[in-house]
Amino acid sequence: MTDLQLIGERAVAAKYAVQLASEDEKNSVLVHAARMLSERSAEILAANGKDIRRGEENGMHPGMIDRLRLTEERIEGMAQGLTQIASLPGCIGQVMDRFERPNGLMIEKRRVPLGVIGIIYESRPNVTADAFGLCFKAGSAVILKGGSDALESNIAIVSVLKEALRLSGMTPDAIQLIKSTDRAVTAQFMRMNEYVDVLIPRGGAGLIRNVVENSTVPVIETGTGNCHIYVDKDADLDMAVKIIVNAKTQRIGVCNACESLVIHRDVREAFLPLLAEALEPARVEMRGDEGVREILKDCAPASQEDFGREYLDYILSLKTVDSLEEAVAHINKYNTKHSDCIVTQNKETGERFLSQVDAACVYVNASTRFTDGFEFGFGAEIGISTQKLHARGPMGLKELTSYKYVIHGQGQIRE
């Protein structure tokens, strides 16, 4: 038996133990794990430092370094996420629907765990704690395959979480980490149907495409984020500037950062100079179409590739349009179905944008940076699902469950 098969066997055994745990028992583990993450932050930061140094030596992009980096604040955020998950109402066993058939059969639709959840992800070690917390609360075991660039960080975090499980009287196999960096092992993991019930990729476009195209295990696709903000002709321009600066510069290496702007032609003369001045301190490079460059003479030209790109960098594409319809058509052509926003004071225009833009999360007058499980009150998230089957948007606790039908009879047989 290979190491990967052994991990699979242990995960299958663990999932039944987790399913039998009460809500109080699961919550106690999560609170204990949160406390231990805080207490052992120095150990985790030391391991993360090794990953950061290796990344810098290998010329890793600054946006990816930002994703990889842990701080005391970010570790505390991980701990808070586990605590918030523990405070959420349990949903396993919840009766989603109940009805009686004319023949007397009583049928209930009950929420149940997925079982063994596999997660393949890149760079962001905070995903390790988030994934454990949500999967465990949802009654499932989890097998993690993080990126090689975050291996030391992930080993340290998983060590803490396993100890929290053990000290709480729960099997440490409820969370397991694949430490091999061999791509063949990852390929094998994607075909472990006998052990893994669902696979969730979280990372860049290449990783997600690889998992979707090569996995035989059912996949919930999380997406990259070419997020748009449309500045309407009826926008409050000061509000628009504030929202864009936040969405673009607050943190560049995340999928909910703004990458593309769409600007109504009627406001470009008043708006673009304000925006350029506001983005100057962060040294954001703007790449615009002809309509933008007529106002901002130093703006670099934007290509069609720019309009569809997730930069994860201090770069922003800009497109001018003559109508809401043109804005929506542009966004639906180039977005990744993640998060898009309109800034407008016209309620009717806002509602039309909400109904016509095809994305998991659509905003009126708010930063796209809010597309996040923690910000939505889910406690944490596995990722942002950009598909339409099973789950869409931030995947919190309920999105990590399935359901089954439970039927009570009194001896009925089918004629």
C-alpha positions in Angstrom: 0.0 0.0 0.0 1.4 3.4 -1.0 1.6 6.4 1.4 -1.3 8.0 -0.5 -3.5 4.9 -0.2 -2.7 4.8 3.5 -3.8 8.4 3.9 -7.0 7.5 2.0 -7.7 4.5 4.3 -7.2 6.6 7.4 -9.5 9.4 6.0 -12.3 7.0 5.3 -12.0 5.6 8.9 -11.9 9.1 10.3 -15.0 10.4 8.5 -17.2 7.9 10.3 -15.7 9.0 13.7 -16.3 12.7 12.8 -19.9 12.0 11.7 -20.6 10.5 15.1 -19.2 13.5 17.0 -21.8 15.8 18.6 -21.9 19.5 17.9 -20.5 20.2 21.3 -17.6 17.9 20.8 -16.8 19.4 17.4 -17.1 22.9 18.7 -14.8 22.1 21.6 -12.1 20.8 19.2 -12.4 24.0 17.1 -12.1 26.3 20.1 -9.1 24.3 21.4 -7.5 24.4 18.0 -8.0 28.2 17.7 -6.3 28.7 21.1 -3.4 26.4 20.1 -2.8 28.3 16.9 -2.4 31.5 18.8 -0.2 29.9 21.5 2.1 28.3 18.9 2.2 31.3 16.5 6.0 31.6 16.9 6.5 28.0 15.7 4.2 28.6 12.7 5.9 31.9 11.8 9.3 30.3 11.9 8.2 27.6 9.5 6.6 30.3 7.3 9.8 32.3 7.3 11.5 29.3 5.6 8.9 29.3 2.9 9.2 33.0 2.4 13.0 33.0 2.1 12.8 30.1 -0.4 10.2 31.9 -2.4 12.2 35.1 -2.5 15.4 33.2 -3.5 13.4 31.6 -6.3 12.1 35.0 -7.6 8.5 34.5 -6.6 6.2 37.3 -7.7 5.5 39.8 -4.9 1.7 39.1 -5.2 2.4 35.4 -4.5 4.7 36.2 -1.6 1.9 38.2 -0.1 -0.4 35.2 -0.4 2.2 33.0 1.2 3.2 35.4 4.1 1.8 34.8 7.6 1.9 37.4 10.3 0.8 37.4 14.0 -2.4 39.2 12.7 -3.1 36.7 10.0 -2.6 33.7 12.4 -4.9 35.4 14.8 -7.4 35.7 11.9 -7.1 32.0 11.3 -7.8 31.4 15.0 -10.8 33.8 15.0 -12.1 31.9 11.9 -12.1 28.6 13.8 -13.8 30.3 16.8 -16.4 31.8 14.5 -17.0 28.4 12.8 -17.5 26.9 16.3 -20.1 29.5 17.1 -22.2 28.7 14.0 -25.4 26.7 14.4 -24.8 23.1 13.4 -26.5 22.0 10.3 -25.8 18.2 10.1 -29.0 16.3 10.5 -31.1 19.5 9.7 -34.4 18.6 8.1 -34.5 20.7 4.9 -37.9 19.5 3.8 -40.6 17.1 5.0 -43.7 15.9 3.4 -46.2 13.0 3.4 -47.3 11.1 0.3 -50.9 9.9 -0.3 -49.8 6.4 0.5 -48.7 7.4 4.0 -45.0 7.5 3.4 -43.3 10.2 5.4 -40.3 11.6 3.5 -37.6 13.9 5.0 -34.7 15.6 3.2 -31.8 15.7 5.7 -28.5 17.5 5.5 -25.5 15.1 5.7 -21.7 15.3 5.5 -19.9 15.0 2.2 -17.6 12.4 3.8 -13.9 12.8 2.7 -13.1 16.1 1.1 -9.9 16.6 -0.8 -8.5 20.1 -1.3 -5.7 21.1 -3.6 -4.5 24.6 -3.1 -1.6 27.0 -3.7 0.5 29.4 -1.5 -2.0 30.5 1.1 -1.3 28.6 4.3 -4.3 30.1 6.0 -6.4 27.8 3.8 -5.1 24.9 5.9 -6.9 26.0 9.0 -10.0 27.3 7.2 -10.4 24.0 5.4 -10.0 21.9 8.5 -12.5 24.0 10.5 -15.2 24.0 7.9 -14.9 20.4 6.9 -14.7 19.2 10.5 -17.7 21.3 11.5 -19.6 19.9 8.5 -18.9 16.4 9.7 -16.2 15.4 7.1 -12.6 14.4 7.2 -10.2 16.4 5.0 -7.1 15.5 2.9 -5.0 18.5 2.0 -2.5 18.9 -0.8 -0.9 22.3 -0.5 1.6 23.9 -2.8 5.3 23.1 -2.4 6.0 26.7 -1.8 4.0 26.6 1.5 5.1 23.1 2.6 6.8 24.1 5.9 4.0 26.4 6.9 1.4 23.8 6.2 3.3 21.1 8.1 3.5 23.4 11.2 -0.2 24.3 11.0 -1.4 20.7 10.5 0.8 19.6 13.4 -1.0 22.0 15.7 -4.4 21.0 14.5 -3.7 17.3 14.8 -2.5 17.8 18.4 -5.7 19.7 19.2 -7.7 16.8 17.9 -5.7 14.3 19.9 -5.9 16.3 23.1 -9.7 16.6 22.6 -10.1 12.8 22.3 -10.8 12.9 18.5 -8.9 11.1 15.8 -6.0 13.1 14.4 -6.7 11.5 11.0 -9.6 13.9 10.6 -7.0 16.2 8.9 -4.2 14.8 6.8 -1.6 16.5 4.7 0.0 15.1 1.6 3.6 16.2 1.9 5.0 14.9 -1.3 5.8 17.5 -4.0 5.8 15.0 -6.8 3.2 15.9 -9.4 2.5 12.2 -10.0 1.3 12.0 -6.5 -1.1 14.9 -7.1 -2.3 13.2 -10.3 -3.0 10.0 -8.3 -4.8 12.0 -5.6 -7.2 13.3 -8.3 -8.2 9.7 -9.1 -8.8 8.3 -5.6 -12.5 7.8 -6.1 -12.6 4.9 -3.6 -11.4 7.2 -0.8 -12.3 10.8 -1.7 -15.9 12.0 -2.1 -15.3 15.4 -3.6 -12.3 17.5 -4.6 -12.0 21.2 -4.4 -9.2 23.1 -6.1 -8.2 26.5 -4.8 -5.5 28.5 -6.6 -4.6 29.9 -10.0 -6.2 29.3 -13.3 -3.6 26.6 -14.2 -4.2 24.6 -11.1 -8.0 24.8 -11.4 -8.0 23.8 -15.0 -5.6 20.9 -14.3 -7.9 19.5 -11.6 -11.1 20.0 -13.6 -9.7 18.4 -16.7 -7.9 15.5 -15.0 -9.8 14.5 -11.9 -12.1 11.5 -11.8 -13.3 12.5 -8.3 -16.2 14.9 -8.5 -15.0 18.5 -8.5 -16.4 21.7 -7.0 -14.6 24.4 -9.1 -13.4 27.5 -7.4 -12.4 30.3 -9.7 -9.9 33.0 -10.4 -10.9 36.6 -10.0 -11.0 39.0 -12.8 -13.3 41.3 -10.8 -14.8 44.4 -12.4 -16.1 47.7 -11.1 -18.4 49.7 -13.3 -18.5 53.5 -12.7 -21.9 54.5 -14.0 -22.9 57.9 -15.3 -24.9 58.5 -12.1 -22.1 57.4 -9.8 -20.9 59.4 -6.8 -17.4 59.9 -8.0 -15.8 60.3 -4.6 -17.4 57.0 -3.5 -16.2 55.3 -6.7 -12.6 56.4 -6.1 -12.8 55.1 -2.5 -14.2 51.8 -3.5 -11.7 51.2 -6.3 -8.7 52.1 -4.2 -9.8 49.7 -1.6 -10.7 46.9 -4.1 -7.4 47.3 -6.0 -4.8 48.1 -3.4 -5.9 46.8 0.0 -4.4 43.4 -0.9 -3.3 42.6 -4.4 -2.7 38.9 -4.2 -6.3 37.8 -3.7 -9.1 36.6 -6.0 -11.6 39.3 -4.9 -9.3 42.3 -5.7 -10.5 44.5 -8.5 -8.6 43.9 -11.8 -10.7 45.7 -14.3 -12.6 49.0 -14.5 -15.5 49.9 -16.8 -16.3 53.7 -17.0 -19.2 55.4 -18.5 -18.0 57.9 -21.1 -20.1 60.7 -19.6 -18.0 60.8 -16.4 -14.5 60.0 -17.7 -13.3 63.6 -17.8 -14.3 64.3 -14.2 -13.5 60.9 -12.8 -10.2 59.7 -14.4 -8.0 62.4 -13.0 -9.4 61.8 -9.5 -8.7 58.1 -9.9 -5.2 58.6 -11.2 -4.3 60.8 -8.3 -5.8 58.4 -5.7 -3.9 55.4 -7.2 -0.6 57.2 -7.5 0.6 56.5 -3.9 0.3 52.7 -4.6 2.0 53.1 -8.0 -0.8 51.3 -9.8 -0.1 51.0 -13.5 -3.3 51.8 -15.5 -3.8 50.3 -19.0 -6.7 51.9 -20.8 -8.5 51.9 -24.1 -8.6 54.9 -26.5 -11.3 56.6 -24.5 -9.3 56.5 -21.3 -6.1 57.6 -23.0 -7.7 60.7 -24.4 -8.0 61.9 -20.8 -5.0 60.2 -19.2 -2.2 60.9 -21.7 0.4 58.8 -19.9 -1.8 55.8 -19.6 -0.5 52.6 -21.3 -2.7 51.1 -24.0 -4.8 48.1 -23.0 -5.0 44.9 -25.1 -7.8 42.4 -25.3 -5.7 40.2 -23.1 -5.6 42.9 -20.4 -9.3 43.0 -20.2 -9.5 39.3 -19.4 -6.5 39.0 -17.1 -6.2 38.4 -13.3 -3.1 40.5 -12.6 -2.6 39.9 -8.8 -0.4 43.0 -9.1 -0.6 46.8 -9.1 -2.0 46.9 -12.6 -5.5 47.9 -13.6 -7.3 47.7 -17.0 -9.8 50.4 -18.0 -12.6 50.3 -20.6 -15.0 53.2 -21.6 -18.6 52.4 -22.5 -21.6 54.4 -23.7 -24.3 52.5 -21.8 -25.1 50.1 -19.1 -25.9 47.5 -21.7 -22.4 47.9 -23.1 -20.8 47.7 -19.7 -22.7 44.5 -18.8 -21.8 42.9 -22.2 -18.1 43.7 -21.6 -18.1 42.4 -18.1 -19.9 39.2 -19.0 -17.4 38.6 -21.8 -14.3 39.0 -19.7 -15.2 38.3 -16.1 -14.5 35.0 -14.4 -18.0 34.8 -12.8 -16.5 35.8 -9.4 -17.4 39.3 -8.2 -18.4 42.4 -10.0 -19.7 45.8 -8.8 -21.5 48.9 -10.1 -21.1 52.3 -8.5 -24.3 54.3 -9.1 -26.9 56.5 -7.4 -29.6 55.3 -9.8 -31.5 52.5 -8.1 -33.1 51.2 -11.3 -29.7 51.0 -13.0 -28.2 49.2 -10.0 -31.0 46.6 -10.0 -30.6 46.0 -13.8 -26.9 45.5 -13.2 -27.6 43.0 -10.4 -29.9 41.0 -12.5 -27.9 41.0 -15.8 -24.3 40.4 -14.7 -23.4 36.7 -14.5 -21.3 36.3 -11.4 -21.4 34.6 -8.1 -21.4 37.9 -6.2 -22.7 41.2 -7.6 -22.4 44.5 -5.7 -23.9 47.9 -5.8 -21.7 50.6 -4.2 -19.3 48.3 -2.2 -15.8 46.9 -2.6 -15.4 43.5 -4.2 -13.1 42.7 -1.3 -16.1 41.6 0.7 -16.5 38.4 -1.3 -15.1 36.3 1.5 -16.5 33.7 3.9 -15.4 35.5 7.0 -16.9 38.8 5.8 -20.2 37.0 4.9 -20.3 35.7 8.4 -19.6 32.1 7.4 -16.6 31.9 9.8 -14.2 31.0 7.0 -14.4 29.6 3.5 -13.0 26.8 1.4 -13.0 29.1 -1.7 -15.3 31.0 -4.0 -17.2 28.7 -6.2 -17.8 30.2 -9.7 -19.8 27.3 -11.0 -23.5 26.9 -10.8 -24.0 23.3 -9.6 -24.0 22.4 -5.9 -22.5 25.7 -4.6 -21.8 29.2 -5.8 -19.9 32.1 -4.1 -18.2 31.8 -0.8 -18.3 28.2 0.3 -19.1 28.0 4.0 -20.5 25.4 6.2 -23.7 24.5 4.4 -22.0 24.4 1.0 -19.8 21.6 2.4 -22.8 19.3 2.9 -25.0 17.1 0.9 -28.4 15.6 1.7 -30.2 12.3 1.7 -33.9 11.3 1.8 -35.1 9.5 4.9 -38.4 7.6 4.4 -40.7 6.3 7.2 -43.3 3.7 6.3 -45.8 1.4 7.9 -45.4 -1.6 5.6 -46.2 0.1 2.3 -45.3 -1.8 -0.9 -45.4 -0.5 -4.4 -48.2 -1.9 -6.6 
